[in-house]
Amino acid sequence: MASVVLIINAGSSSLKFSLYRSQNNSDFELYSKGLLEGIGSGPHLKITDRQDKIIHEKNWTNGRYAKLDVRDELLDQVLKWLFDFIKKDRILAIGHRVVHGGMKYYRPVVIDQKIYSYLDSLTPFVPLHQPASLAPMKVIMDKYPDITQVACFDTAFHATMPDKAKRFALPRKYYDSGLRRYGFHGLSYHYIVHYLQKNKSPLIKGKIVVAHLGNGSSVAAINKGKSIDTSMSFTPLDGLVMGTRTGQIDPNVVLYMTREEKRSPDEIEDIIWKQSGLLGVSEVSSDMRGLIHEIAQNGPKSKFAKQALDLFIYKLIGEIGRLIVCLKGIDGLIFTAGIGAHATYVRSVVCQTLSWLGIEIDEQANKDGNELISTSESNIKVYTIPTNEEFIILKEIQQLLLNSKQRA
């Protein structure tokens, strides 16, 4: 009987998952993967094998499923199919990407009711992310209580940041109650560090800036494999311009909306999380691919799209510069995630703007999507490395279970 580890990465309207299988509990290989998207609108599920061949697909056409309050029912249906699919194997554990670990959890942890309750109490910190992270966990706890579940945290990687990088200039009682800079996308940054270690890159001992650019975007300063600062802070709203999120703004903007426009907290939350960013400025799309296509097709007529793109890059370059100062130098710049790995234009403009640092980009290598996109003469190495958060969750589960076995 083979062993299976199921990795779940849940978002507000989607759920990604990967099945890893092993005959010896150590050498796990990707067995299948799936995506449930459109939760709250029109749910669609697609599951493929490791060769990307579709093995199961389903649409929920009943209008009742176009609501977020049926999330648990959808998850239960997906899990039933998955468990039937792997019924001949043993489920070793189910791992979850959890956005926030709060002040308590900086390492993976086996979930029980007490830990679940603590993680649920963090919902006011990240109201759009934490419930989504915990939803599949709760369904499994209720329906399949004997299955081991492990939470792996996006905030954990940034626990090494110094105190000065974690604090806001607020009265001390707020820091002590949890209002501090946590940082996110930690599983992605952890993978980049792992990749450098595995490939024995000299950068693992150096100073690097990693740009995780996607619908949610952040940048991290990493020195000798450890996080020392990052652009996101108390929530994943802060820092860079994102698909629909504002990124860093003057806090008084929120007070203005409250006092002058008489907006409620819920209305403001919807504006700054879901109506802003690339979408808000461009009025075209929250997707970088859509903006670049719009500009290519319509040129000068795409004024708003160009403004959104320029703002995204401007804020990104500024934050990279701030992190270089924090590092007191830079040896490598690494792009990752959806935009980072695929937006040739963004990488090109960023590197050209930073050429005064000694960065020299190989434009052909950049267009070809090579891993190394800087020239041999460049003072700073520039790489494009696809991230793999699910792989890190798998490794963390294996290590956690191994440690538990050794202590037993």
N, C-alpha and C positions, 0 to 999 in steps of 0.2 A: 504494500500500500504506500503510495506516494504521499508526501506532505504538501500542503498548499498554504500560501500566505496571500491574503487579499488586502490590497492597498486601496484606500478610499480617499479621494481628494474632492471634498464637497464645496461648491460655491453657492451663491445666493439663488441662482436659477439653473444650476447644472451640477452634475456629479460625474467625475471621472473615476475610473477604477482599473486596476491591473491585477491579474492573477499570476502568481509565480509558483512554480512547481518544482519539487525536488524528490529524488529517491533516497537521499541520505541526510536530509535536514540541513544541508550546508550549501550545496551547489544548486542554488535556485536559478531557474531560467524562466523568462517571460513565457507564459502559456496562452494568455488571451488578455484583451483589454476592451474597455467599453466606455461609452459616453451617453449619459442621460441628460438631455438639454431641453430647454423650453419649459422648465418647471414654473408653473404660475401662468403660462400662456398656452402653449401647445406642446405637450411632452412628446419627445421622440427618443427612442433608445436604439443604439447600434452597438453590437458586440462583435469584435473581430478576433481571429487567431493571430499568432505571431507573424504570419505572412500577410496580414491585413485583409484576409478573406473574411467576408461577412458570414457569421455563423448564427446570428440572431438579430432580428430587427423588429421594432414595434412602434406604432403611432397610437396615441390615445386621442381619439376623435371626439369622444363624449365631452360636451361643453363643461361638465362638472369638473373635469381635470384641468381646466384653464384657470385654476385658482391655487394659490400657495398653500391653502389649508389642507390640501390633499397630498402634500409632500410625503408624509409618513406612509400613506397608503401606496404611493408610487414606489417608495424605497422598499417596502415590504414585498411588493410584486417582483421587483428586480432581484432582491435577495433570494426569494424563493426559486426563481429561475436559475440563479447562479449556484445555489446549494444543490439543486437537482443536477445541474451540469457537472458538478465536481463530487457527486455522491459516493463515488468509489474511492475517493481520496480523503485524507484526514486534514481538517483545517487546523493548522498549527496556531495561527493568530490572524487577527484582522487589525491592520494599522490605519490610523487616521491622521491626516494633516489637520492640525488644530491651529488656528491663527494665533490665539493668545494663550500664553501659559501664566500670565500674571507675575506676581512677585515670588511665587512658590516654585514653579517648575521650569528648570533649565535643562532637564534631561528627559528622555522618554519615560513614560510611566504606564503601568498596567492599570486599566480603568476599573474602579469600583464605584459604588453609589456616592461615597463621600467625595471622591475626586471629581466625579461628574458634577456634583452639586457645586463644588468650588468653581469649576470651569464655567458652569452656567451662570454663576454670580458675576462673571466678568462681562456678561452681555452688554451692560451699559457702556463699557469701554469700546466695544466694536459691535454695535447692534445689528449691522448688516452682514457681518462675517461669522461671529461666534455661533449664533443659532444654526446657521447652515452647517458649520463644522460638527456640531453636536447632534444634529437631527438623525443621521444614520446610526450614530453611536447609541442613541436612546432606543431606536427601533430594535437594534440587535440585543441590547440589554433586556428589553421586555420580551422579545420573541425567542431569543437564543441565549439565555443567561449563562450557559456553560462554555460558551466560546470566549477565549482570551482576546481582549481588545487592548490595543496599545495606542496611546496618544503621543504624537511627535509634534513639537511646537515650532512655529515660525519665529517666535521671539527668542528661542533658546540660544541661537548662534550669537546674538548680540549681547549676551550676558557679560562678555569680557570687556565691554566698553567701560572706560573710566568714569568715575562719578561725575566729572564735569561735563561729560557727553550725555549723561542720563537726566540731568536736572533741567527744570524750567526755573526761571527767576520768580517763583511764586513763594508765598509763605511756606515755611518748612512743613507745616501740617499736611499740605497737599501732597508733597512728595511721599511722606510717610503713609498716606492713605492710598497711594498707588498712582497718583498723577505724575507720571514721569515719562521719559523717552524710552521706549522699548525697542523699536526697530522691528521690521518684518521681512518677509521673503528669506528667512534664515535657512530654510531647507535647500533653497536654490543656491545660496552662497556657500553652504556646507558642501554641496555637490561640486562646485567649482574648485574649492580647496582640495577635496578628495581627488578630483581629476588631475590637478597639478601634482599632487603627491604620487598618484599612481603612475604618472608619466615622467616622474623624477625631474620636473621642471625647476630650474633655478628660481623661478618666481615664488615658489613655496616658501623660500627664506627671505623674500623681498617685500617691497611695498607695492601693493596693487590697488587699483580702483576697479570694482566690478559694477557694471551697469545692467541691472535686471529690468528690461524694458518690455512692457506688455500693456494690456488694458489697465493694469495696475503697475506702476513703475517706481523703482527706487535705485539708489546707488549706495555702495558700501565701501568704506576704506578698510583694507585688511592688511595687517602687518604680521609677517611670519605665520600666516594661517589664522590669525585671530582678528575679530572685528574690533575696531577702535572708534568707529562712528558710522552713521548712516543717515539717509535723508528722511525716511519715515520716522515718526516719533511716537506720540501717545496713541495714535491710530494710523491705519493705512491711508489716511486722507492727506497727511502732511508731505511736504517735499516737492517732487516734480509734478508738472502738468501730466494728467493721465487721460484715459479715454473719456470718462464722464466726471472725474473728480477734479476739484480746483487745484490740488497741491497747496503749497504754502500761500497763505493770504494773511493780511492784517486782521487780527481777531475782531477789530472794531467793525469790520464789514458785517459780521453777524449781528452785532448790536444795532447797527444802522437798519438792517432788515427788520429787526424786532421792533425798534422804536418808530422809525419813519414809515415803514411799509406795513407795520402791524402783523407781521407774519408769525405763525406759530412755530415752535421747535420742529414739528414734523415737516412743515413746509420748507423750512430752511435746510433741514437735513436732506430733503429730496433735491433741492437746488444744488447744494455743494457736493453731494455724492453722485447724483444721477443725471443732472442737467448741465453740468459744467465741463471743464477740461476741453479736450479736442472738439467734442460735440457742441459745447456751448459757444465756443469762439467761432467755429467754422459754420455752424448751422447746417452742416452737411452730413458728417459722420463722426462716430467715436473711434472708428477703425483707421489706423495709419495707412493701410493699403487703399482704403477708399479715398482718403485725402490726396495721396500721391497720384492716384489714378485721375481724380478730379482735376488736379493741377496740370497733369500731362495732357488731358483731353481739352481743357478749356483755357489754359494759359492765364492771361491777365484778367479774364472774367472770373477766375477763382480767387478773388481777393481774400475772402474770409478764410478759405481753406489754407491759403498761403500764410495768412496771419497765424492761424492755429499751429501750422507746422513750424514756422519760425519761432513762435513762443515756446513750443515744446523743446526745440533744440537749444534755444537761448537759456532756458532754465536748467536744462541738462548740463550744458557746458559750465554754467556758473556753479552748479553743485559739485561737479567734478573738480573744478578749481578749488572750492572750499575744502574738499576732502584731501586734495594734494597738499594743501597747507597743513592740515591735521597730521598727515603722514610725514611731513617735512621732506617731501620728495616723492618720486614715483618711478617704479621699474617696469610696470606693466599695466595696460588698460584692457579689460576684457568685457565684451558685449555678450549678453545672453538673453534668453526668453524670446517671445514671439517677434517683437520689433527689433530687439538687439541682434537676433540671429538672421533676420530676413530683410530688414530695411537698409539696403545698400546706401541709399542717399543719406540717411541719418548718420550712419557711421562715417561716410566720406566727409560731410560737413563738419562733424565734431572733430575729426582728426585734422582736417585742414585748419580749423580755427585754433587748435592746440599745437600747431606746427612750431610755434615759438618755443615750445618746451623741448623740441628736438624730435617730435613725432613726424615720421615720414611714412605715408601710407602707399602701398602698392595698389593702385586703382584697379588693375586687372584681377589681382587676387581678391580684392574686395567684391568686385562684380561676380566673380566665380564662386563666391561663398567659401573660400578657403579658410582653414582654421587660423593660420598666421596671415595677417593682412598688412603688416608693416614690412618695410624694406629691410635689407641687411644693414643699411646705413643708419636706420632709425635708432635714436638713443633710447627709445622706449618701445618695448614689444607690445604689439596690439593683436589681440586674438578675438575670434568669434567662436564661442563654445556653447553648444546647445545644453540646456540644463536638464536635470532628471531628478526631480524631487522624490518621485516614487522609489527610485533606487536607494536614496538615502534613508527613507522610511524603512525599506526592507532590511538594510544593514543595521539600522538602529534596533529593529525588532530582534534580529538574530543575536546581537550583542546583549540585549537586555535579557532574553531568554537563556542565553549561555551563562550569564552572570548569576541568574536565579538558580540554574541547575548546579552551578559550582558551590553556591551557598547552602544548597539543600543537603 
